[in-house]
Amino acid sequence: MAMVSKGRSVRPVLKVQWSALHIIMIVFGVIGLAVMIGALFLYWHELPAQIPTHFGFSGEADAWGDKISLVYLTLVSAGLFVMMVVLSRFPNIYNFPVNITEENAEVQYRLAMNMVLVLGAAIVWLFVYIFLQMIRVALGQVPGLGSGFLAVILLIMFIPIGYFFMAMRGAA
């Protein structure tokens, strides 16, 4: 088993196989990206030249720009998702809330991979929501993202992090 130095500790380098959850999260993320691409083709000709490109804390659009911004948002979403999937393959480089040993490495790495892939899929679907709301605002169907959007983002990001950190501590 290979070992890698991380600060003062030496961590095992393991090749952890993807689980069913890993594959489900990757498929879920890819479906989100497909929704964005499909919506681009579906709505492109209906969209005005200027669409909302930024939303304030209230959820209302406060900046407008070219509709090509939707393409950029799709590319950023895809890029982040691909980076999260690639990052999930190297759990030995993460920071952990517990000390990693040969005995707990596989369980800890699997939990960390789960967290990264769940967050990757969640990020894609947050982008999908923003993307679709940008289209709906541009078409005059809704005024903005909604006043609770910021709270929802925080919950979607921090609930999985909290859950997996507690699971990691419990598995230590």
N, C-alpha and C positions, 0 to 999 in steps of 0.2 A: 504494500500500500504506500503510495507516495504521500509525502508530507509537505506542507507549505507553511512558512513562517508568517504569522499575522501579528505584528506587534511583539509582545513578549511570549505569546503562545505559539505552538506549532500545531497546525490543523491538518487532518487527513484530507487527501484529495480523492474523492470518490466519484465514480460515474453512476449517478442515481438515475434509474430508468423512469421514464414518464409514466405517471399513473393515469387512470381514467379521468380524474379531475383535471389533470394537466391538459389532456387532449380535449376535454369538454370546454375548458377556458379558451384554448386556442381556437377551436371551432366557433365559440361564441364571439370572440374578437373578430374573426374573419367574417362572420355574418354581419357584424356591425359595420365593417369596412365595405362590404357588398351593399348594404343599405345606403351608405353615403354615395357610393359610385352610382347605384341605380337612381337615387334621387337627383343626382347631377344630370343624368341623361333625361330623366322624366320632366324636370322643372326648368332646365336651362333656358329654353326658348320663351317661357312664360315670365321669367324674372326680369325686372327692370335693370337698367345699367348700373344703378346704385343700390346697394343692399346694406343692411346694418353689419358693421364689422367690429363693434365693441358695445358692451352693455355695462351700465353702471351698477352700483350696489343695489339700487332699487329694481334692477332687472330690465329697465327701459333702455332702448337703444340710444347711445349718446355719440356715436360716430358712424359714418357711412362711407363706403368705398366701392370699388369695382367688384362686380360679381365673380371675377376670377379668384377672389378671396376664398370662395367655397372650394376651389380646386386646391389652394394652398392648405386650407384646414384639413382636407382629406389626406393630403400628403403628409402633413405633420402628424395626424392621427396614425396613419400607417407606419410612419417612421418610428414613433414612440412605441407602438405595439411590437414591431419587429425587434427593437432594442430590448424591450422587456422579455420577449421570448428568448433572445440570445442570452441576455443576462441570467435568465432562469437556469441555464445550463452550467453556470459557474457559481454555485452557492458557497464554495469555500472562500470566496473573496468578500462576502457580505460581512457586515457588522452584526453580531448576535447579542441578545440580552443575557446569554448564558455562555459559560466556557465550553468550547467544543473539544470533545475527546474522541478517541477511537470508538468508544462504546456508544456514545450518543450521536455521532456524526451523521449517520444515515437518517435517523429520525429528524434531527434538526435541519438537515439539508432539505429533506422532503417538505417539511413544514415551510421553510423559507421559499422553496420553489413554488409551493402552493400560493403563498402570499404574493409573490411577484406576478404570477400569472393571473390571479384573481384581480389584482390591482391593474394589470395591463388590460384585461377585458373591461373592467369598470371604467378606465380612462377612455377606451374606445367608445363605450356607450354614453359617457358624458359628452364626448365630442359629437356623437350622433344626435343627441338631444339638442345641443347648441346649434349644430348644422341645420337640423330641421326647423328649429325656431327662427333661425336667420331667414330661412326661406319663407316661413309663415309671416314673419314681420314684414319682409319685403313685399309680399303679396297682399298685405293689409288684413290678414286674418286674425292676428293677435298683436297686442301692443309691445310685448317683450318676453323675457324669459320667465317672469313671475317673481314676486317679492321673496319667496322662500328658496330661490334657487341656490344662493350661496350656502345656506344651511344644509341643503341636500347634498351639495358637493362635499362639504366637510364631513358629513355623516358617511357618505359612500366611501370616502378615502380613509377615515379614521376607524370606522368599525372593523373592517378587515385587519388593519394594522394592530389594533388592540386585541382582537380575537387571536391572531396568530402569535403575537408576543406572549399572551397568557398561555397559549398551547405550548410554546417553546419552553417557557419556564416550568410548566407542568411536566414536560417530557425530559427535563434536565435531570 
